[in-house]
Amino acid sequence: MTQTAQDILNLIQEQKIQMIDLKFIDMPGTWQHLTVYQDQIDESSFTLGVPFDGSSIRGWKAINESDMTMVLDPTTTWIDPFMAEPTLSIICSIKEPRTDEFYSRCPRVIAQKALDYLISTGIGDVAFFGPEAEFFVFDDVRFDQTENKGFYYVDTVEGRWNSGREEAGGNLGYKPRYKEGYFPVAPTDTLQDIRTEMLLTMAKCGVPIEKHHHEVATGGQCELGFRFASLVKAADYLMTYKYCIKNVGKSHGKTVTFMPKPLFNDNGSGMHTHQSIWKDGQPLFWGEGGYANLSQMALHYIGGLLKHAPALLALTNPSTNSYKRLVPGFEAPVNLAYSQGNRSASIRIPLSGTNPKAKRLEFRCPDATANPYLAFAAMLCAGLDGIKNQIDPGQPLDKDIYDLTPEELSGVPSTPGSLELALKALQEDHEFLLAGGVFTADFINTWIEYKLDNEVNPMRLRPHPYEFSLYYDA
């Protein structure tokens, strides 16, 4: 049942909740929050919003125009399980109080605009997204960067590199082999109970849960699954997913990272994203008798994703570390092609039998450093551009791409090799994001400048530890 503002106000009174935690997302993709006493919330909070200072939020306002408001979404409430005092959590979107317009740089507003744009085209009335975010669970993490040193160190009892280590009580030797961590039972899988707690905690926070399992890499790589949802709701769920996993991990003395490639020479963490469009309760990607039972609309959607993929990756794979995952040999989708069931393609068509409602496509490039509101909105915009312009995705590639000869691969485009190249692609190809007013030129320019100034250029200036191995004795 959809909750209204009055429902939430009644809940606060009935359960005598004193503290309300207002959560919103910054431009790069991290939740921020403000906790207020219950008498600060009334019915206008759900339309006009609660005032706050937005000048210190990354990528947002200058100090001379910093007054903003958080507009509460009554459908996103849950009791926060990590706070000692019973606290009601509510996700918010951001408004400009001067104009009473939703803020064009608020990622959640952009996601809603993408859905509004879909509806305005008449193509569909809902876009479903199902992200699969992988992560690592470590026992210890240390890193530092100063003028004369730079290092990182991660460790876990599950790490194969610890097979020869002396451990308290003796080293029992149950460590997943490199690239062989998929689905082992205990005692090799040491994280079963923690993952179960993570999954059930997510359920308490309103996320429709499905499953959990160990992932391919050694060193505690995992994945939890939740049911697909409409675009904005799926992004809300993903942010709740990350919040719950990190905090449950911390309660067990563990640290969780969604960094795509924290370990050298083993699989990285992606966020394969399932997506489909529906209208009037009917799935539009089903086309019986077509390739993989895809409709022509679905093929055009794929065409849009493939055409705009280099630019898309600036939003779906927005960290310099993302491109250490997108390399051949680690099950990462570096080649821009589509295929049914083939996990080496950047777009996979899951085999769903004869069930039209299960027909979808899976874009395998993204990772969970992405801001999900921006990533899902951008993917939908690319797909809609493909549908509107009937972009041909070409022929499917049903071979294992990693087994193709150099000659066969020469005709298959690949993902950008760095964040800098992806940002360059976005600079040159972003008209599809501006359609329907979903993204603005101001936002695109701000995103590119922010990433270059705060991530790409600072990385370029710093020596890498491996450079000492290569060049110190030159």
KAPEGI-V11768 format. One record per helix or strand of 2 or more residues. SS is the DSSP state (H for helix, E for strand). FROM is the first residue (numbers start at 1). TO is the last residue. If there is no record, write none. Layout:
SS;FROM;TO, SS;FROM;TO
This chain:
H;5;14, E;19;25, E;31;37, H;38;40, H;43;46, E;50;53, H;63;65, E;67;72, H;74;76, E;78;79, E;87;96, E;101;102, H;107;121, E;126;138, E;140;145, E;150;155, H;160;162, H;192;204, E;209;214, E;221;226, E;229;230, H;231;251, E;255;257, E;271;279, E;282;283, H;291;293, H;296;316, H;322;325, E;338;340, E;347;349, H;356;358, E;361;363, H;372;388, H;401;403, H;406;409, H;419;428, H;431;437, H;441;461, H;465;471
